[in-house]
């Protein structure tokens, strides 16, 4: 029997994808019935933990269950995650903490405990990986998976496997996840965001364009506020507007990004789920010959690490908005500091600016090692498109050109002024 409908509570399966708006499961009466004509044909899914950090904290502290909870830094920090109660007040990820507390003054603010989040992430994503090796982790709390060809191995079509997995995660961890199922990565991620929290949504190829058409262009991956404003000024307010546009006009206006806009607006995304891109972070560090104390000396060591890391990020096609500074004291104690930026970056300029800010509170003692890292990396093409005149996009164009020159003429073909100044300022060793 072809499976076109599944009850998320009792796992009843049916062959009829149709039904009234108030459809109930004929077995248990639940309204949580997933149905689609393509349900047993779709195999690409996106799993996203619901308000992950905040949900872990609420699970461990039941007294916070009905309270607004923000996980993040101090007054000068930013929001890492806000629970759904806090989101009702307008609090969102990467929002400056002072704005978040202004919007929700009664919020309980909790400092992130990443060691705890990593443990829970391994439990959840480990259970997902049991279904297939074709799992691509994006961060601690989300991943894509391709379940093609796993029906016999796992006892049912991907939709049934994922509904069973969703129930298992909730029962074993006390945490909830939302899942989107679709024919490609772009649609799967969009589907996972349609019914949060604890949702399970399906977008089939047949109805994908009709669903996309009225959505704003900023719903597309890679279209941030700046690019979205430019698209609207050019007459493309919705995804449907882009779908109706001549592809040649889009390419003329926006280059390669225009072609990608054309493909996405037609619900097409050829990117495979790639375990090789399953990377939560990357970093670069160096140990000094002599302990360093001053800001000038530490920054002189930090800059080339930022160049090295940024170049690797661009080469690998990844970006991140979560940056980490690492320091080792003379007593060998490790100090780490994190910052979440509003948008993902992949330039040395952005890495250095963040690293220098994180370094300031730690000055005043000698160190023997410094490092800079990018946590929770993502595909750069999913980050806001760098087409417009912002400090990051200008730096990206410059550093990409430098990458090309160095690849052709050698690493010393182009040397940044900061690097030259750093070499001059370093004491003889």
N, C-alpha and C positions, 0 to 999 in steps of 0.2 A: 504494500500500500504506500502510495506517495504521501509524505507527511507535509501538510500545508498549514497546520495549526497545532500549537502546543500550549498546554496549561503550565504556567510557571510555578504553580503550587503543588499540583498532584502529578504532573508530567503526563497527563492524558494527551494523546495525539489523535488528530483527525485529518481527513483528506479534503475537507472543504475550506478554502481560504476566505469564503464570504461569510457574512453574518451581520446581524443588526448592530447598531452602535452600542447597545447595552448588552452585547453578547456575554454569556456566562459559560463557564466550563460545564458540559453535560455530566461530568463525573463528580465534581466537588462544589460546583456553584461559584467558583472564583471568577472575578472579572479580569484577572491577569492572564489573558489568553493572547498569545502572539500568533498572528496569522498573516500570510502573504502567499501569493501564487508562486513565488520563486523561493519559498522558505527552505526547501530541501535541496536547492541548487547553489545557494550562496555559501562561500567558504572563507571570506576575508573578514576578520573581526578586529575591533578595537576595544580593549578593556581599560576602563578608567576608574580608579578608586574614588569614592565620593568624599570630597573634602578631607583627604587622607590624614594629614598630620592632626588636624582638629578632631577627626573621628577617633583616632587612636587615643588622644588625650581624654575625650569624653567617655570612651569605653573604660578607660582605667580610672576615671574619676566620675562615677555615676551622679554625684551631686551637681555636675555641670550639664547634665543631659538637656535641660530646657533653657540653658543660659547661652548668650552669645559668646563664642570663644574665638579668639584670634591667636594664632601661632605666629610669632615674629619677634623682631628686635625691640629695642627700647624706643624712646620718643623720636630718636633720629634714625631709626631703622625703618624697615618696610614690612608689610604683611607677607608672610610665607603662605599661609592658608587661613581662610576664614570659614567657620562652620555656616551651615545654611541659615541659622537664626541671625547671625551677624550679616549675612549677605542680604537679608531682607531690609537692612538699614543702609545698604549701598556699599558695604565693605567688600573689597576684592583683592585678589593676589597682586603683589607688587605695589600696592597703594602705600604711600608714606604713612608711617604709624600715626603721626599727629593728625592727618586727615581722617584716618580710620577711627581714631578715638573721638574726634569731633562729630563724626557721623553716628557713632555708637558708643557714647560715653560710659555705658554700663557694661561694656565688654570685659571679659576676663582674658587678660593677656598672658600667654604662656611662652616661655623661652623654648625654642626648638630643641628636641632631644633626638638627634639624627641616628644615634646608635639604636634607639628603640624602633625608629621608623624603618631602618634597614632590615631589622629582624622580621618585622611584619611584611615588608616588601618581598623578602625571600620566600616567605610562606605563601603569599598570594601568587606571585609570578612563578614560583616553583610549581605550584599546582597547575598553572596554565601550561607550563613547559612539559608537563607529563602527557599532555594530549598530542604534542608534536614538537619536533625540533625546530620547526619553522616559526620561531617566535622572535620578534624584534622589540627589545625593550627601549622605551623612549626616556623613562625616568624611573624613580622609585615607585611611582604609582600608576604607570600606564604602559601599555604595550600593544603592538599589532600581532596578529597570529594568522597563519594560513593553514586551514584545516582540510585542504584539498586531499582526497584519497584516504581519509582516516575513518570512513564510515564503518568498515568492517572491524578495524582495530579497536575502535572505541565504542562500538555498539550503537550506531545511529548517525544521522546527518549532523553536520556542524552545529546547527541551531539547537538540537537536543543536547549535544555534548556541552555547549556553553551554558544552557539553562541549568543543567546538572551542576556544572562548575560553579555558577553563581550561588546556588543554594549551598554547596559545600563550603565555599569561602565564608559565607555568612555564619554558618553553623560552627565552623572550626575556629574562626578568628573573632567573631563578633563585629566584623566590619562589613560594609556593603560596597558593591561595585556596580557600575553601569556598563552595559555592553552594547555595541553597535555592530550589526551584521550587514554586509553589503558585497557587491562584486569587486570593489577595489578599496585601497587604503583611504583615499580622500572621503568617500561616501561612508565608510565604516566609522571614521572619526566623527564625522558630522552626525551620524546616527546615534553614537554613544552620548552625545550632548543634548539629544532631543527630549529625554525623559528622566533627567537626574532629580533626586538620587534614586538608587535601587532600580534603575530602568533597564529595559531591554527593547531596543528599537531595530527595525529592519527597513532598509531602503533597497528595493529591487531595481534592476536596470530599467524595467518598463516604465516605472513611475518616477524615476530619479529627476529627469529634467523638469517635469511639472512641479515637483517639490522644491527644486532649486530656484526656479524662475523668479518668484517674488522676494527672495531673500536679498538683503543688501550685499553689495560687492565685498564688504569687509568680512563676510562669512567665509570667503575663500582663503585658504592658507596662503600666506605670503602677502596678503593685502592688509597693511596696517592703517592707522588713522590718516597718515600723510598721503599714502598712495590712494586710499579710498577717497579722500577729498579731491585729488587730481582726477580720478576716474569720474567722479560725479560732475566735476566742472566740464569734463569732455562729453557728458551726456550719458554716462554709464552708471546709473544709480543702483540697478539691480543686476543679479546674475543673468536674468532673462535678457536684459539689454545687451550684455556681452555676448550671449548666445546668438543673438540676432545680428551682431556686427560682422562685417566682412573680416575674415582672418588677416587678409593683407593689410587692412587699415590698422588692426591691432598691432601687428608686427612693425609696421611703419612708425607707429606712435611709441611703442614700448619695447621694441626689440624682442629678445628671446622671451621675456616675461609676457609679451603679448600673445605669443604662441601658447604658452602655458595657460593663460587666462582663457583662451579659446577652448583648449582641451577640457579644463575643469568646468567651464560653464556648460559643456555638453556632457558632463558627468563621466568624463574619461580620465583615468589615471593609470598609467602603465607601470608605475613603480612596484617592484616585487617586495614582499616581506623578506627582509634580508637579515638573518642572524649575524652576519659579518658586521652589521652596523649596530649590533647590540652592545652599546657602550654607555655607561652611566657618567663617565667623566674622563678627563685627560689633564695632564699637568706637566710642568717643567720645574726643576729646582737645581740649586747649586750649593755646594759646601765651600766655605771660604778657607783660604790658607791661613788667614788670621781673623780673629773675632772682630766684627764690625759694630759700631755704635751709632754713628751719626746718620741722619736722614740722607745726606748726600751720598754717602758710601753705600747704604742699603739700596737706595733708588738706582744707583749706577749698576748694581748687580741685578736689580729687578727688571730693568728695561730690556736687556737682551733675552731674558726668559720670556717676557711678554711677546717679543718679536718671534721667538722660536715657537711658542705655543700658538700664536695667532696664525702663523704661516702653516702650521700643521692642520689647524682647524679649517682653514680655507682649502687646503689640499684634500682634506677628507670630506669636505662639503658639509661641515657641521657648525653649529653656533650654540651659544648658551647665554642665559640671563642670570645664572647662579655662579658667581665667581668666588674663589677661595684663596686666601693668603695663608701660607704656612711659614712658620719661623721655628728654629730650634735654638734654645738658649744654651749658654755655656755649661749648664748643669744637665744638658741633654733633654730637658723637658720640651715637649712639642706644644706650640701655640697655633691654633687655627682660627681664622676669622672668615665669615661668609657675608656676602651681600647679594641681594636679588635686585636686578635691574628691571626697568619697565619693559624692555624688549631684548631679545637675544642679540649678542654681539660676536664678532669674530676678527676684531682688529687689535693690534698692539696698543694703539692709542686708548681704546676703551679699557683694555685689561690693565694698562699702567695707571690710568686715572683711578680705577676702582682699587687696585692694589695699594696705591699711595694713600688713599683715604683710610683703608683698613690698617695701614702701617702706623699712622699718626698716633693712635692711642697706645701703641706698644713701644714707642721710642723712650729712651732713657736707660736702657740696659744693653749690654753687648749680645750679639747673636753669632752663631757659627753656620747657619743655613737659612736660605730664603727660597720660597717656591710660590708659584702662582698656578691655579688650577681652574678648570671649567667643569662644573658639576651639572648633571642632568642635561647633557648635550642633546641636541635635536638636529634633524636635517635642516640645513640652511635654507632650502627652498620652502620650508614650512614657516620660516621666520618672515616678518614683514619685509617686503621687497625693497631693496636698496636702490631706488631710482631717483630719489629726490634729494634736495640740498639740505641735509642735516649733517652735524659733525661726524656721525658714524658713517654715513654714506660717502661723504667726501674722503674720509680716512680709508674706507674700503676700496674706493677707486684708486687712490694713491698706492696703498699697500699691495693691491693686486698687480698694479703696473710694476712695482718693485720686485714682486715675486717673479714676474716674467723676465726682467732684466737680470736678476740674480741667477735664474735657471739658465740663461743664455751665456752670461759673462763671468759667473762665479759669485760666491757669497759676498765678496768685498767690492763688487761692482758698484753697489749703492750702499752708503753708510749713513744712517740717520744722524742728524745734528746732535740729538741727545746722547747717542752712543759715543760720538767723538768727544763731547764734553765730559761724559762719564769716564772715558779712558784718561783724559787729562787730569781729572780730579782724583782718581784713585791713587792712594799712596803706593810707593814702590814696595814690592814684596820680594 
